[in-house]
Amino acid sequence: MKSTEKPVQQSSKLKPNSYEQQIEKTSESSLKKNKLFPLLLVGLLLGGGIALRQILTSEPAPSKNALGSASLTTSTATTATAQTQAPPPKAVETIALNLGTGNRKIKLLGQVEAGKSATVSSQIDGRVQQVLFREGDRVRQGMTIAVLDDADPRLALAEAQARLAQERGNLARLQVGTRPEIIAQRQAELSAAIARESEAQDNLERVSGLTEQGALSRRALVEARAEAQAATSEKFRVEALLAEAQAGPTKEEIEAQQGLVAAVQAAVAQAELGMQRTEIKAAFSGIVQSRDVDPGDYVEVSDPILTLVSDRSLDIFLEVPESLSGQVAPGMKVDLNARALPNWQQEAAISAVVPTANTASRRQLVRISLDNPPRKLLPGMAIQANLAIPVESENTFIVPRDALTRRSDKWLLFAVNNNQAQQLEVEMIADLGIEVAISNPELREGQEIVIRGGDGLTDSATVQVVNQ
């Protein structure tokens, strides 16, 4: 290639032909450079391809320890790209594990029943004269709700009262003693009896003499002797009456008469009770649930008249699962609510525990008595209750719900030891709401457990405690 450069003025020290020689040297150097350039370009392309192939086909970055021991056989640029740093410790919050107790919430179902319910029956036989109330009517204790015909009880009462008056008079005579007039009368009767006896004896002697003389028959003698004996017996009877009148009544006679008076008084009281029972009264305040008779019906003893239910006293019976048998006791608190009364909720205490279980459902009943229930809460309504049962055990710990992690069908908890997470599978004893009761034999009181940041943790992972 021809040079178009102009001659350069040289110093006077150069030889006349030095300009031409320098031009030749310069041309030879340019030619050599033009021949080496393609070789250098090919070498660079081959080296870059080899380096790129090594980067694309290289294995994933080994661990920190492996990187430390690997030989640096690749270029410095390739090694810096392949190496990666280990992940930083995960920030977690922890608390110290403490033994504790909690309340397990159990939902119970049941129904409302009347605290007082009674079927008012007749206590005597009789015909119904009036029924003063109907279904749904409200009655107060002691009010008359029905009336029976009282004709027969009234006659029985009058008869008993008359007999009582008679027996009381007899008792009064015995207690006062015999009056002097009675004694005088008895003495006069005795004198007459003695006179009759004397006359009968005289007649017997006369008839006896005439019979011996043959003037009278033997029959007349027998009759005279009988009359004399009868007169003597009458004298003895009158003498006894006089002695009794003079002595007065004995203690035994007075006591016997007193007993008779008491028996007649009981008969009078029975007759009066029969009269009272013709008016059937309410045993307690309540509402008429059913009416079983109408005026004109004849009823006997124990026949139903009305059925009353109390509206101010209700009993709630709740079913307790068989697994909780023995854990529920009187006095434990429950929160009551009913679907029929969405705005009503009340805390109450268990009044009693029925000591038997239903053979079909295997559930035990507990009773709750409400003395002042809401007026819209009626017998037969369904009711719900929440019962809190204490959870307490030597190996039971109460932890926040956030401390547990659910994986598959297991509950996991992470303990922290020397900034490393220890994965523990725990058993959930009870769900307490925002807290849970758990158990694991490896847990110890005071042990640090993760309550936040446990999602994504693995066993032996490095953690950093950042409690606030």
C-alpha positions as CSV (number, residue, x, y, z in Angstrom):
1,M,0.0,0.0,0.0
2,K,1.4,3.3,-1.0
3,S,2.1,6.0,1.5
4,T,0.6,9.4,0.9
5,E,2.4,11.0,3.9
6,K,4.3,14.1,3.1
7,P,8.0,14.3,3.9
8,V,8.8,15.5,7.3
9,Q,11.5,18.0,7.7
10,Q,14.3,16.5,9.6
11,S,17.1,18.0,11.5
12,S,20.3,18.7,9.8
13,K,21.9,15.8,11.7
14,L,20.2,13.1,9.6
15,K,21.7,11.6,6.6
16,P,20.3,12.5,3.1
17,N,18.7,9.1,2.7
18,S,17.4,8.7,6.4
19,Y,13.9,9.8,5.4
20,E,13.5,7.0,3.0
21,Q,14.8,4.4,5.4
22,Q,12.4,5.5,8.1
23,I,9.5,5.2,5.7
24,E,10.4,1.6,4.9
25,K,10.6,0.7,8.6
26,T,7.3,2.2,9.3
27,S,5.7,0.3,6.4
28,E,7.1,-3.0,7.6
29,S,5.8,-2.4,11.2
30,S,2.3,-1.6,10.0
31,L,2.2,-4.7,7.8
32,K,3.2,-6.9,10.8
33,K,0.4,-5.4,12.9
34,N,-2.1,-5.9,10.2
35,K,-1.2,-9.6,10.1
36,L,-1.4,-10.2,13.9
37,F,-4.9,-8.5,14.5
38,P,-7.0,-11.3,13.1
39,L,-5.1,-13.8,15.2
40,L,-5.7,-11.8,18.3
41,L,-9.4,-11.5,17.5
42,V,-9.9,-15.2,17.0
43,G,-8.1,-15.9,20.3
44,L,-10.3,-13.5,22.3
45,L,-13.5,-15.1,20.8
46,L,-12.3,-18.6,21.7
47,G,-11.4,-17.6,25.2
48,G,-14.7,-15.8,25.9
49,G,-16.7,-18.8,24.5
50,I,-14.8,-21.2,26.8
51,A,-15.4,-19.0,29.8
52,L,-19.1,-18.6,29.0
53,R,-19.6,-22.3,28.6
54,Q,-18.0,-23.0,32.0
55,I,-20.3,-20.5,33.7
56,L,-23.5,-22.0,32.1
57,T,-22.6,-25.6,32.8
58,S,-21.2,-25.1,36.3
59,E,-23.0,-26.8,39.3
60,P,-24.9,-24.8,42.0
61,A,-22.8,-23.0,44.5
62,P,-21.6,-25.3,47.2
63,S,-21.8,-24.4,51.0
64,K,-19.6,-22.0,52.7
65,N,-17.2,-24.7,53.9
66,A,-17.0,-26.3,50.5
67,L,-16.2,-23.0,48.9
68,G,-13.4,-22.6,51.4
69,S,-11.8,-25.9,50.5
70,A,-12.4,-25.9,46.7
71,S,-9.3,-25.2,44.5
72,L,-9.3,-22.0,42.5
73,T,-8.9,-23.6,39.1
74,T,-11.3,-21.3,37.2
75,S,-10.7,-17.7,36.5
76,T,-11.2,-15.0,39.1
77,A,-14.3,-13.5,37.4
78,T,-16.0,-16.9,37.1
79,T,-15.5,-17.9,40.8
80,A,-16.8,-14.5,42.1
81,T,-20.0,-15.0,40.1
82,A,-20.7,-18.6,41.3
83,Q,-20.2,-18.0,45.0
84,T,-23.3,-17.0,47.1
85,Q,-23.6,-15.9,50.7
86,A,-25.5,-18.0,53.5
87,P,-29.0,-16.7,54.5
88,P,-29.1,-14.4,57.5
89,P,-30.6,-15.6,60.8
90,K,-34.4,-15.3,61.0
91,A,-35.8,-12.8,63.5
92,V,-38.2,-14.4,66.0
93,E,-39.9,-13.4,69.3
94,T,-39.9,-15.7,72.3
95,I,-41.4,-16.2,75.7
96,A,-40.4,-18.3,78.7
97,L,-42.5,-21.4,79.0
98,N,-44.5,-21.6,82.3
99,L,-46.7,-24.3,83.8
100,G,-50.2,-23.0,84.0
101,T,-53.9,-23.7,84.1
102,G,-56.6,-22.6,81.7
103,N,-60.3,-23.0,81.1
104,R,-61.5,-25.2,78.3
105,K,-64.7,-23.9,76.7
106,I,-67.3,-26.6,76.1
107,K,-70.6,-25.9,74.3
108,L,-73.6,-27.7,75.8
109,L,-77.2,-28.0,74.5
110,G,-80.4,-28.5,76.4
111,Q,-83.9,-27.3,76.9
112,V,-86.1,-25.2,79.2
113,E,-88.6,-26.8,81.6
114,A,-91.0,-25.4,84.1
115,G,-89.5,-25.1,87.5
116,K,-92.9,-25.8,89.0
117,S,-95.6,-27.7,87.2
118,A,-98.6,-29.3,88.9
119,T,-101.8,-30.9,88.0
120,V,-104.5,-29.7,90.4
121,S,-106.8,-32.6,91.3
122,S,-110.0,-33.0,93.3
123,Q,-109.5,-34.3,96.9
124,I,-113.2,-35.4,97.3
125,D,-115.9,-36.9,95.2
126,G,-118.4,-34.4,93.8
127,R,-120.0,-32.6,90.9
128,V,-118.2,-29.6,89.4
129,Q,-120.2,-26.5,89.9
130,Q,-117.8,-23.9,88.5
131,V,-114.4,-23.6,86.7
132,L,-113.1,-20.1,87.1
133,F,-110.1,-20.1,84.7
134,R,-109.2,-21.3,81.2
135,E,-105.9,-22.0,79.4
136,G,-103.5,-19.2,79.4
137,D,-105.0,-17.4,82.4
138,R,-102.6,-16.2,85.1
139,V,-103.5,-17.2,88.7
140,R,-102.0,-16.3,92.1
141,Q,-101.3,-18.7,94.9
142,G,-104.4,-19.4,97.0
143,M,-106.9,-18.3,94.4
144,T,-110.0,-20.5,93.9
145,I,-109.9,-22.1,90.5
146,A,-112.9,-24.5,90.7
147,V,-115.9,-25.1,93.0
148,L,-117.6,-28.5,93.7
149,D,-121.2,-29.0,94.9
150,D,-121.1,-28.9,98.8
151,A,-124.5,-30.3,99.7
152,D,-123.3,-33.7,101.0
153,P,-120.3,-32.3,102.9
154,R,-122.5,-29.7,104.5
155,L,-124.9,-32.4,105.9
156,A,-121.9,-34.5,107.2
157,L,-120.6,-31.4,109.0
158,A,-123.9,-30.7,110.7
159,E,-124.3,-34.3,111.9
160,A,-120.8,-34.4,113.3
161,Q,-121.3,-31.1,115.1
162,A,-124.6,-32.4,116.8
163,R,-122.9,-35.5,118.0
164,L,-120.0,-33.5,119.4
165,A,-122.4,-31.3,121.4
166,Q,-124.0,-34.4,123.0
167,E,-120.8,-36.0,124.0
168,R,-119.5,-32.8,125.4
169,G,-122.6,-32.7,127.7
170,N,-122.0,-36.2,128.9
171,L,-118.5,-35.3,129.8
172,A,-119.6,-32.2,131.6
173,R,-122.0,-34.2,133.8
174,L,-119.2,-36.7,134.7
175,Q,-116.8,-33.9,135.6
176,V,-119.4,-32.0,137.8
177,G,-120.5,-35.1,139.7
178,T,-124.0,-36.3,140.9
179,R,-126.3,-33.5,142.0
180,P,-128.0,-33.8,145.5
181,E,-131.4,-34.1,143.8
182,I,-130.2,-37.3,142.1
183,I,-128.9,-38.7,145.4
184,A,-132.3,-37.9,147.1
185,Q,-134.1,-39.6,144.2
186,R,-131.9,-42.7,144.5
187,Q,-132.6,-42.8,148.3
188,A,-136.4,-42.6,147.7
189,E,-136.1,-45.4,145.1
190,L,-134.2,-47.5,147.6
191,S,-136.9,-47.0,150.3
192,A,-139.6,-48.1,147.9
193,A,-137.6,-51.1,146.9
194,I,-137.1,-52.1,150.5
195,A,-140.9,-51.7,151.1
196,R,-141.7,-53.9,148.1
197,E,-139.2,-56.5,149.3
198,S,-140.9,-56.6,152.8
199,E,-144.3,-56.9,151.3
200,A,-143.2,-59.7,149.0
201,Q,-141.7,-61.5,152.0
202,D,-144.9,-61.2,154.0
203,N,-147.0,-62.5,151.1
204,L,-144.6,-65.4,150.7
205,E,-145.0,-66.4,154.4
206,R,-148.8,-66.1,154.2
207,V,-149.0,-68.2,151.0
208,S,-146.7,-70.8,152.4
209,G,-148.9,-71.3,155.5
210,L,-152.1,-71.5,153.5
211,T,-150.5,-74.0,151.1
212,E,-149.5,-76.2,154.1
213,Q,-153.1,-76.1,155.3
214,G,-154.3,-77.1,151.8
215,A,-156.1,-73.9,151.2
216,L,-153.9,-72.9,148.3
217,S,-152.2,-74.9,145.6
218,R,-148.4,-75.3,145.2
219,R,-148.5,-73.0,142.2
220,A,-149.5,-70.0,144.3
221,L,-146.5,-70.7,146.6
222,V,-144.1,-70.7,143.6
223,E,-145.4,-67.4,142.3
224,A,-145.2,-65.8,145.7
225,R,-141.6,-67.0,146.1
226,A,-140.6,-65.5,142.6
227,E,-142.1,-62.1,143.5
228,A,-140.1,-62.0,146.7
229,Q,-136.8,-62.7,144.9
230,A,-137.6,-60.1,142.3
231,A,-138.2,-57.5,145.0
232,T,-134.9,-58.3,146.6
233,S,-133.0,-58.0,143.3
234,E,-134.6,-54.5,142.6
235,K,-133.5,-53.4,146.1
236,F,-129.9,-54.4,145.4
237,R,-130.0,-52.5,142.0
238,V,-131.3,-49.3,143.6
239,E,-128.7,-49.6,146.4
240,A,-125.9,-49.7,143.8
241,L,-127.3,-46.7,142.0
242,L,-127.4,-44.8,145.2
243,A,-123.8,-45.8,146.1
244,E,-122.7,-44.7,142.6
245,A,-124.4,-41.4,142.9
246,Q,-122.9,-40.8,146.3
247,A,-119.4,-41.8,145.1
248,G,-119.5,-39.8,141.8
249,P,-117.8,-40.8,138.4
250,T,-114.5,-42.6,138.4
251,K,-111.3,-41.3,136.7
252,E,-111.5,-44.0,134.1
253,E,-115.0,-43.1,133.2
254,I,-114.1,-39.4,132.8
255,E,-111.0,-40.3,130.6
256,A,-113.2,-42.6,128.4
257,Q,-115.7,-39.9,127.9
258,Q,-112.9,-37.4,127.0
259,G,-111.6,-39.8,124.4
260,L,-115.1,-40.1,122.9
261,V,-115.4,-36.3,122.7
262,A,-112.0,-36.1,120.9
263,A,-113.1,-38.7,118.3
264,V,-116.2,-36.7,117.6
265,Q,-114.1,-33.5,117.3
266,A,-111.9,-35.2,114.7
267,A,-115.1,-36.2,112.8
268,V,-116.2,-32.5,112.8
269,A,-112.7,-31.4,111.6
270,Q,-112.9,-34.0,108.8
271,A,-116.4,-32.7,107.8
272,E,-115.1,-29.1,107.8
273,L,-112.1,-30.1,105.6
274,G,-114.5,-31.7,103.2
275,M,-116.4,-28.4,103.0
276,Q,-113.2,-26.5,102.4
277,R,-112.2,-29.0,99.6
278,T,-115.2,-28.1,97.6
279,E,-113.2,-25.0,96.7
280,I,-110.1,-26.1,94.7
281,K,-107.3,-23.5,95.1
282,A,-104.0,-22.9,93.3
283,A,-101.0,-24.2,95.1
284,F,-98.6,-21.6,93.6
285,S,-98.7,-18.6,91.2
286,G,-98.6,-19.6,87.5
287,I,-100.4,-19.9,84.2
288,V,-103.1,-22.4,83.4
289,Q,-101.6,-24.8,80.8
290,S,-104.6,-27.1,80.4
291,R,-108.2,-27.4,81.6
292,D,-109.5,-31.0,82.1
293,V,-113.1,-30.5,83.4
294,D,-116.2,-28.4,82.7
295,P,-119.2,-27.5,85.0
296,G,-121.5,-30.5,85.5
297,D,-118.8,-33.1,85.3
298,Y,-118.6,-35.6,88.2
299,V,-115.1,-36.1,89.6
300,E,-113.7,-38.5,92.0
301,V,-110.6,-38.2,94.3
302,S,-107.4,-37.5,92.3
303,D,-109.2,-36.6,89.1
304,P,-107.4,-33.7,87.3
305,I,-109.0,-30.3,87.2
306,L,-106.3,-27.9,85.9
307,T,-102.6,-28.0,85.1
308,L,-100.5,-25.1,86.2
309,V,-97.0,-24.1,85.3
310,S,-94.9,-21.5,87.0
311,D,-93.8,-18.5,84.9
312,R,-91.3,-17.2,87.5
313,S,-89.2,-20.3,88.0
314,L,-87.6,-22.3,85.2
315,D,-85.2,-25.2,85.2
316,I,-82.7,-25.7,82.4
317,F,-81.4,-29.2,81.7
318,L,-78.1,-29.4,79.8
319,E,-76.5,-32.6,78.3
320,V,-72.9,-33.2,79.3
321,P,-70.8,-35.5,77.1
322,E,-69.7,-38.8,78.6
323,S,-66.0,-37.8,78.3
324,L,-66.7,-35.0,80.8
325,S,-68.5,-37.1,83.4
326,G,-67.1,-36.4,86.8
327,Q,-65.6,-33.1,85.8
328,V,-68.8,-31.1,86.2
329,A,-69.9,-30.1,89.7
330,P,-72.6,-27.9,91.2
331,G,-71.5,-24.2,91.4
332,M,-69.6,-24.2,88.1
333,K,-70.5,-21.2,85.9
334,V,-72.1,-21.3,82.5
335,D,-73.1,-18.7,79.9
336,L,-76.6,-19.2,78.7
337,N,-78.2,-18.0,75.4
338,A,-81.1,-19.0,73.3
339,R,-81.8,-18.7,69.6
340,A,-85.4,-17.5,70.3
341,L,-83.9,-14.6,72.4
342,P,-80.9,-13.3,70.4
343,N,-80.4,-10.3,72.7
344,W,-80.5,-12.4,75.9
345,Q,-77.4,-13.8,77.6
346,Q,-77.1,-14.7,81.3
347,E,-74.4,-16.2,83.5
348,A,-75.7,-18.9,85.9
349,A,-74.4,-21.5,88.2
350,I,-75.1,-25.3,87.9
351,S,-77.6,-26.2,90.7
352,A,-77.3,-30.0,90.6
353,V,-75.9,-32.8,88.6
354,V,-78.1,-35.8,87.8
355,P,-76.1,-38.9,89.0
356,T,-77.2,-41.1,86.0
357,A,-76.6,-41.0,82.3
358,N,-79.1,-41.5,79.5
359,T,-78.8,-45.1,78.2
360,A,-79.3,-44.0,74.6
361,S,-77.1,-40.9,74.3
362,R,-74.7,-41.8,77.2
363,R,-75.0,-38.2,78.3
364,Q,-75.4,-36.9,81.8
365,L,-77.8,-34.1,82.7
366,V,-77.1,-31.0,84.8
367,R,-79.8,-28.7,86.1
368,I,-79.7,-24.9,86.3
369,S,-82.5,-23.1,88.2
370,L,-83.6,-19.6,87.1
371,D,-85.7,-17.8,89.6
372,N,-86.3,-14.6,87.5
373,P,-86.0,-15.7,83.9
374,P,-87.0,-13.3,81.0
375,R,-90.7,-13.4,80.3
376,K,-90.2,-14.6,76.7
377,L,-88.2,-17.6,77.8
378,L,-90.8,-20.4,77.8
379,P,-90.7,-24.1,78.8
380,G,-89.8,-26.3,75.8
381,M,-87.4,-23.8,74.2
382,A,-83.9,-24.9,73.1
383,I,-81.0,-23.4,74.9
384,Q,-77.2,-23.3,74.5
385,A,-74.6,-22.9,77.2
386,N,-70.8,-22.4,77.3
387,L,-69.1,-24.2,80.2
388,A,-65.5,-23.4,81.3
389,I,-63.7,-26.5,82.6
390,P,-60.3,-26.0,84.2
391,V,-57.4,-27.7,82.5
392,E,-54.6,-28.5,84.9
393,S,-51.8,-31.2,84.7
394,E,-48.2,-31.6,85.7
395,N,-47.1,-31.8,82.0
396,T,-49.5,-29.3,80.6
397,F,-48.4,-25.9,79.4
398,I,-50.6,-23.0,78.4
399,V,-49.1,-21.1,75.4
400,P,-50.5,-18.5,72.9
401,R,-52.1,-20.0,69.9
402,D,-49.5,-18.1,67.7
403,A,-46.8,-20.3,69.1
404,L,-48.1,-23.4,67.3
405,T,-47.5,-24.2,63.6
406,R,-49.7,-26.7,61.8
407,R,-48.0,-28.9,59.3
408,S,-49.9,-31.9,57.8
409,D,-51.7,-33.3,60.7
410,K,-49.2,-32.3,63.4
411,W,-48.9,-29.4,65.8
412,L,-45.3,-28.1,65.9
413,L,-43.7,-25.8,68.4
414,F,-40.1,-24.3,68.2
415,A,-37.9,-24.0,71.2
416,V,-34.7,-21.8,71.0
417,N,-31.4,-23.1,72.3
418,N,-28.1,-21.2,71.5
419,N,-29.8,-19.2,68.7
420,Q,-31.0,-22.4,67.0
421,A,-34.6,-23.6,66.6
422,Q,-35.5,-26.9,68.0
423,Q,-38.6,-28.4,66.4
424,L,-41.0,-30.3,68.8
425,E,-44.2,-32.1,68.0
426,V,-46.8,-31.4,70.7
427,E,-50.2,-32.7,71.7
428,M,-53.0,-30.2,72.0
429,I,-54.8,-31.0,75.2
430,A,-57.5,-28.3,75.0
431,D,-58.4,-25.3,72.8
432,L,-58.8,-22.3,75.2
433,G,-59.5,-19.6,72.6
434,I,-56.5,-17.3,72.3
435,E,-54.5,-19.8,74.2
436,V,-54.1,-23.6,74.0
437,A,-53.0,-26.3,76.4
438,I,-50.3,-28.5,75.1
439,S,-48.1,-31.3,76.3
440,N,-44.7,-32.7,75.4
441,P,-42.3,-34.6,77.7
442,E,-39.3,-32.6,76.3
443,L,-40.8,-29.3,77.4
444,R,-39.5,-27.7,80.6
445,E,-40.6,-24.8,82.6
446,G,-38.6,-21.6,81.7
447,Q,-37.7,-22.9,78.3
448,E,-37.7,-20.3,75.5
449,I,-40.3,-20.9,72.8
450,V,-41.0,-19.0,69.6
451,I,-44.3,-17.1,69.6
452,R,-43.8,-15.0,66.4
453,G,-41.7,-15.8,63.3
454,G,-42.2,-19.6,63.5
455,D,-43.7,-19.8,59.9
456,G,-41.1,-21.3,57.6
457,L,-38.8,-22.3,60.4
458,T,-37.0,-25.7,60.2
459,D,-35.3,-27.8,62.8
460,S,-31.8,-26.5,63.7
461,A,-32.3,-23.3,61.7
462,T,-30.3,-20.2,63.0
463,V,-32.5,-17.6,64.6
464,Q,-32.1,-14.2,66.1
465,V,-34.3,-13.3,69.2
466,V,-35.7,-9.8,68.8
467,N,-38.1,-9.6,71.7
468,Q,-39.8,-6.2,72.0
